[in-house]
Amino acid sequence: MSPAVSERGDWLDDAADQVLSRYDGESILLIGELHGSRETPALASAIVRRLASETPVTVGLEIPSQERSRIDRFLASDGSREAVSDLLEGDFWQVAPENSDGRRSQAMLEMIEWLRSRSANAHPVEIVLLDDSGLSGHDDDRRQMMADRIAGLADKLKAGPAVVLIGNYHARLAPNPRLMMYDGKPIEPPVPTASLVRNVPLTSLDVSACEGEVWACFGERCGLLTLASQCPEGSPVTLTELDPEQDGYHIGLMLPRYNASPPAIDP
């Protein structure tokens, strides 16, 4: 199983090359995604593949640390149907599709499988789990905990690059300046996870797409979401330099299209 993207054309290699042309390898690369697409896990895998051809790489995922033993068993396995079933029996994956926010997608499973299958290569790839299921519903504590775990990756930079795939608001370096509303009332934007990371070099990337679909939660609804078109038809991969203080990120990457990746299911 490899990270697959339908109708991707040649955008994947182009996107990975453009991102790496702006990444110094000495900071933690935060890939901010809209959960539930096939494209962002495939992009993260392509970036890690290029980096791991030359040096060890650490990969941070927005998965609870309670899944550590199952992840480790799977990485040490032969990737059999039984091994996949054991992985997906973890509480993280056992969420009804109508409540699934896109993090436990088929594309995420394919990324983990790709990391398992290439683990025997010369340069190792280590997976670090950033989330904690015990903090569900405690947003401030959860963001601080994930920020601390991201900051802890600084020690890994001594051996090689660190790449984190995380929700795009978590990857912001400054709060969203736009007025946010809840039940018709203005609310203060939450403090992003990345803005809580102290004294650690970060490169923050916001990934979006011109059009397409994702499997994500918006409000109380989770499922297939169609995105409004943002670009002229046929637009290529576009990378833009951003102002972290104004825009929240160092880099913006616009892909041609998102294709939805539904929740992973036991084969």
C-alpha positions in Angstrom: 0.0 0.0 0.0 1.4 3.4 -0.9 0.1 6.9 -0.5 -2.2 7.2 -3.5 -3.9 10.3 -4.9 -6.4 10.0 -7.7 -6.1 12.4 -10.6 -3.0 14.0 -9.1 -1.2 14.4 -12.4 2.4 15.5 -11.6 1.5 17.9 -8.8 2.8 15.8 -5.9 6.5 15.9 -6.9 6.2 19.5 -7.8 4.6 20.4 -4.5 7.2 18.5 -2.4 10.1 20.0 -4.3 8.7 23.5 -3.8 8.2 23.1 -0.1 11.7 21.6 0.4 13.2 24.5 -1.6 12.0 26.8 1.3 12.8 24.4 4.2 16.3 24.6 5.8 16.2 21.2 7.5 17.2 22.8 10.8 13.8 23.7 12.0 10.6 21.7 12.6 8.5 21.7 9.5 4.8 22.0 10.4 2.5 20.9 7.6 -0.9 22.4 8.4 -3.7 20.5 6.8 -7.4 20.5 6.4 -8.1 17.0 7.7 -9.6 14.4 5.5 -7.9 14.8 2.2 -5.9 12.2 0.3 -3.4 14.9 -0.7 -1.8 16.1 2.5 -0.7 12.7 3.9 0.7 11.9 0.4 2.5 15.3 0.4 3.9 14.7 3.8 5.1 11.2 2.7 6.7 12.6 -0.4 8.6 15.2 1.7 9.7 12.6 4.2 10.8 10.3 1.4 13.1 12.9 0.0 14.6 13.9 3.4 15.0 10.3 4.5 17.1 9.5 1.4 19.9 11.5 3.0 19.3 11.5 6.8 17.1 10.2 9.6 13.8 11.9 9.9 11.3 12.3 12.8 7.6 12.5 11.9 5.0 13.9 14.3 1.4 12.9 13.9 -1.8 14.2 15.5 -2.6 10.8 17.0 -3.0 10.1 20.7 0.0 8.7 22.5 -2.4 6.0 23.9 -2.0 4.4 20.4 1.8 4.0 20.9 1.8 0.2 21.5 -0.4 -0.5 18.5 1.6 1.8 16.2 4.8 0.1 17.3 3.4 -3.4 16.7 2.3 -2.3 13.3 5.7 -0.8 12.4 7.4 -4.0 13.5 4.9 -6.2 11.5 4.8 -7.4 8.0 1.8 -5.2 7.2 -0.5 -8.1 6.9 -4.3 -7.9 7.1 -4.1 -9.1 10.7 -1.6 -6.3 11.5 -3.8 -3.7 10.0 -6.8 -5.0 11.9 -4.9 -4.9 15.2 -3.9 -1.2 14.5 -7.4 -0.2 13.7 -8.8 -1.8 16.9 -7.3 1.2 18.8 -9.8 3.6 20.3 -8.5 6.4 18.1 -9.7 4.6 15.0 -12.9 3.2 16.5 -14.9 6.4 15.9 -18.2 6.3 14.0 -17.8 7.9 10.5 -20.4 10.6 11.4 -18.2 11.7 14.3 -14.8 11.3 12.6 -12.9 14.6 12.0 -10.7 13.4 9.1 -7.5 12.6 11.2 -8.2 8.8 11.1 -8.6 8.7 7.3 -7.6 6.0 4.8 -4.9 8.3 3.6 -3.4 8.5 7.1 -3.4 4.7 7.4 -1.7 4.6 4.0 1.0 7.0 5.2 1.6 4.9 8.3 1.9 1.8 6.2 4.3 3.6 3.9 6.4 4.5 6.9 6.4 0.9 8.0 7.3 -0.5 4.6 10.3 1.8 4.2 11.6 1.3 7.8 14.3 -1.1 6.7 16.0 1.5 4.5 19.3 3.0 5.4 17.9 6.1 7.2 15.3 5.5 9.9 12.1 7.4 10.2 10.7 7.7 13.8 7.1 8.4 14.5 6.2 10.6 17.4 2.5 10.8 18.6 1.6 14.3 19.6 -2.0 14.1 20.9 -3.6 12.6 24.1 -7.1 11.2 24.2 -7.3 12.0 27.9 -7.4 15.7 27.1 -10.4 15.4 24.7 -12.7 18.4 25.5 -10.0 20.3 27.3 -8.8 22.4 24.3 -6.4 24.7 26.1 -4.6 21.9 27.9 -4.6 19.8 24.8 -3.0 22.6 22.7 -0.3 23.2 25.4 0.5 19.5 25.7 0.9 19.2 21.9 3.0 22.4 21.8 5.3 20.8 24.5 5.6 17.6 22.5 6.4 19.6 19.3 9.0 21.5 21.3 10.4 18.2 22.5 11.3 17.4 18.8 14.0 20.0 19.0 16.4 17.3 20.4 15.6 15.2 17.3 16.9 18.0 15.0 20.4 17.0 16.1 20.1 13.8 14.1 18.0 15.1 11.2 14.9 17.0 10.1 11.5 16.8 11.9 8.2 16.9 10.0 4.8 17.4 11.7 1.5 16.8 10.0 -1.2 18.6 12.0 -4.4 20.5 11.6 -3.9 23.9 9.9 -5.1 26.0 12.9 -2.7 24.1 15.2 0.1 25.0 12.7 -0.6 28.8 13.0 2.1 30.9 14.6 -0.4 33.6 15.5 -4.2 33.6 16.3 -6.6 34.1 13.5 -7.3 37.9 13.4 -10.7 37.5 11.8 -13.7 37.9 14.1 -15.0 34.5 15.1 -18.7 33.8 16.0 -20.5 31.2 18.0 -24.3 31.2 18.2 -24.3 34.7 16.7 -21.9 36.0 19.4 -18.3 37.1 18.9 -15.7 34.9 20.5 -11.9 35.3 21.0 -10.0 33.2 18.5 -8.3 30.2 20.3 -4.6 30.3 20.8 -3.0 28.1 18.1 -0.7 25.3 19.2 2.3 26.4 17.3 2.2 29.9 18.9 2.8 28.1 22.3 6.0 26.5 21.1 8.9 28.4 22.7 12.5 28.7 21.8 12.4 26.1 19.0 12.8 26.9 15.3 9.7 26.3 13.3 8.8 26.5 9.6 5.0 26.6 9.3 3.3 25.6 6.1 -0.5 26.1 5.3 -1.7 23.7 2.7 -5.0 24.4 0.9 -6.5 23.5 -2.5 -8.3 25.3 -5.3 -11.3 23.0 -5.1 -12.4 19.5 -4.2 -13.7 17.6 -1.3 -12.5 16.6 2.2 -13.9 14.4 5.0 -14.0 16.7 8.0 -16.0 18.2 10.8 -17.5 21.7 10.6 -19.7 22.7 13.5 -21.6 19.6 14.6 -21.5 17.9 11.2 -18.8 15.5 10.1 -18.6 13.9 6.7 -18.0 14.8 3.0 -17.5 18.5 2.5 -17.3 20.2 -0.9 -15.0 23.2 -1.0 -15.8 26.4 -2.9 -13.6 27.0 -5.9 -10.8 29.5 -5.1 -8.7 29.5 -8.3 -9.0 29.7 -12.1 -9.5 26.3 -13.8 -6.2 24.5 -14.4 -4.2 26.4 -11.8 -0.8 24.8 -11.0 0.7 24.2 -7.6 1.4 27.6 -6.1 3.7 28.4 -3.2 3.6 31.8 -1.6 5.8 33.4 1.0 3.8 34.7 3.9 4.2 37.0 6.9 3.9 34.8 10.1 2.7 37.7 12.2 0.0 38.8 9.7 -0.8 35.5 8.0 0.1 33.0 10.7 2.4 30.9 8.5 5.8 31.2 6.8 4.5 29.5 3.6 1.2 28.9 1.8 0.8 26.0 -0.6 -2.2 25.9 -2.9 -2.8 22.5 -4.5 -5.0 22.1 -7.6 -7.5 19.9 -5.9 -8.4 18.0 -2.7 -9.9 14.5 -3.0 -11.7 13.3 0.2 -10.3 10.4 2.2 -13.0 8.7 4.3 -12.3 7.1 7.6 -10.1 4.0 7.5 -11.9 0.7 7.8 -10.8 -2.8 8.8 -9.9 -4.7 5.6 
